[in-house]
Amino acid sequence: KSDQRTRIEPLTTGDVEALRDPRIAPSVGQVGAEYNVMGFASANGEHMRTTVHGVTPNMRDILNWDVSCGSFITDDQVRRQAQAAVLGTGVIEELFGAVEAQPGQCDPYPIGELVRINERIFTVTGVMESRSLNALGTELDQNSVIFVPISTAQTHLAEARTRGGYEITLMYVQATSEETANSASDEIDRYLYDKHDIDSEDEKDYSVTNAAA
């Protein structure tokens, strides 16, 4: 790390908007964002600690992970900073007990029930499909996940305002096609290199991972 480099610039919602601009990153298709906070969730007399993922609505498509009941985070919920939560089946089991709905039915999933997350009251609006693989194909149980609107995580569960918008933890980017994946990585790297005023490779305060690699 350079002696002159004293500040690590966070990724921001401004970066997400910039990379959605085809003039800046023509090989980039969708850009999703995530802001993570550690959460203490409780309901029904039970409690657990897990990571709460504040996400943009398109993360369902980017992660190729659908809900089995209810709905995923919506644009309207993000605009309103709604206190809505979509739970993984592991969270359901921890807080509400082992339940299993029939295909196409929501009962007995706790849609409409209340969950307290870091002393804030959230309404359960969806349940994710049970899943044992993460987006990169590594064996990992992701069912103990809580999704909330990214704006809610950034304002109600943390104070994430920063220069350039709100801080984010991760960006997930889909290239326009399989053939443009490497070009998309290069465009993202070039944008962040310039935006973060990087002078040399060892000053980078970010990393770009290409799933295709």
N, C-alpha and C positions, 0 to 999 in steps of 0.2 A: 504494500500500500504506500502511496506517495506521501512524503512528509507534508506536502501542500494540501492533501485531501483530508479535511477535518469533518466533513458532513456527509452523511448518507442520505440521499434524496429518496423519499418513499415513492412508490407507484401511486398514482392518483386517478380519480375519475376523469380528470382532464386527459390523461394518457389514453384511457379507454376510448374517449371520444375521438382523439386524434388518430388512433390506429383504425378506427372505423371509416376514416376518410380515404377513399381510393386514390386520391392524389398523393397521399403520404405512404400508404401501404397497399398498392394495387393487388397484391397476391393474397391479401387477408380477406376472408369472408366474414364469419361471425367473430365477435369479441365479447366474451363474458367476463364478469368480475366477481371477486369474492373478498369479503372482509371478515376475518375470523376473530372471535373472542372466546375466552374460556367461560363456560356457563355452568351455573348451579341450577338445575331444573328440579321442580317438585310438583307433584299432583297426587291426589288420591291418598295422601298420607305417606307417599314414598318420595325418595329424592335420589339424584345422581349428578355427577359432574361429567361434563363432556364438552367438546368444542361446538360452539354455535356458529354456523356458516351463514353470514349475510350474503345473499347472492342476487344477481340479476336474473330476470325471468328466463332468458335464453340458456341458462346453465343446464336446464333439463335436457335440451337438445344437444348441447355441446358434450355433456357427460353421457348422453344416450341412456338416460335413467328416468323412467316414468313413474307416476304415482299409481298405486293400486286402488286408491280410494280418494275422493275429494279432488282438490286441484293443487297445482304447484303455485309458487309465488307468481303474482301477476304484476303487470305494469301499473295498474291502479294502486295496488298495495305499496309498491315502491314510491309512487308519487305522494301517497298519503302518509308514508312512514307508518304503515299499519302494523299493529302488534299481532301478526298472524304467524303461525308456526306449522311447518310440515315436518312430520316426525318419521324417523326410520323405525322399522319393526323392533329393533333392539331397545329403543327408547320406550316404545309402547309396552313391551314386556316388563321393563324395569319399573315404569310408573303406573301402569294399569293392569299388569298381569298378562299371562300368556293368552292371547286371543288370536283367532284365525277366522277371517271372513270367507264366505263362499265366493267363488269367482263372480264378478259383476255386482257384488253386494258390499255395502259398507258396514252393516251391522255384523259384529259388535265393536268395530273400531270407534275410537272416541272422537269422531268428528263433531265439532262444536263444543267440546269440553275445554276447560281452562287449564293452562299450565303456567306456573310461575317460573320465570327465568330471570335470575339476578334481581329478584324483587319486583319485576315487571310482570303484569298479567298478559298472557298471550292466549289467543283462541286457536285451537287445532283446526286447520282447514284442509289438511291432506295427510296421507300416509304413503311413504315411498314403497315401491316394490322391494321385496327382500332381495339382497344382493351380497355376493361374496367376493366380487372382483372390483378393483378400483378402475379408474378410467384408463390406466396404462396397462392393465392386465395382470398386475401383481396380486398375489393372494393376500387379501386383506378384508376383514369383515368391516363393512362400512355401515352396518345397520344401526349403530348407535349415533346416528346423525340427527341434528336439528337444523333445518333450513328456515331462515327468516328473510324478509326483504332487506337488501343490502343497506338501504337508507336507514332502516330501523336499527340495524346493528351499529351503524356509524354514528347515530345520534342518540338513541335511547339506551343502548348497552355500552357505549363508549363515546368519547369525544374525539372524532377522527378528522375534524376539519383541519386542513393544512393548505399551504400555498398550492394553488392549482386545483382546488376542489376538496375532495375528501380522500383520505388515505385508503388504499386497498391492500390486501395481502397478496393476492395472486390475480393474474390475468390468464384466462384460457382462450386460445385463439384457434380458430379453424381456418385453414387455407382454403382458397377457392376451389382447389382440386388437389388430388394426391401429387400431381406433377409440380405444383407450385409450393409444396411444403417447405422446401429449402429456401426458395425465394422469399417466402413469408418470414421465415426465421431471420434472414438477412435484413429485411426491411424493418422488422421490429428492433433488431440489434442496432441498426443504423440510427433509427429514430431516438432510442433511449440513450445511445452514445452521445448524440448531439444535445438532447434535452437535458441530460444530467451533467453536461459540460465536462465530459471525460477527456483526459489528455493522453492516456495510455491504457493498455489492456489491464495492467495491475491496479488501476484505479476504479474498475467497474464495481458499482454497488448494486448490481442486479445480475440475474442469470436467465438465459433463454434455453429451455429444454425442448427439443424436437422429439415428439413421441415416435415419429417414423424412424428415427435413428436407433 
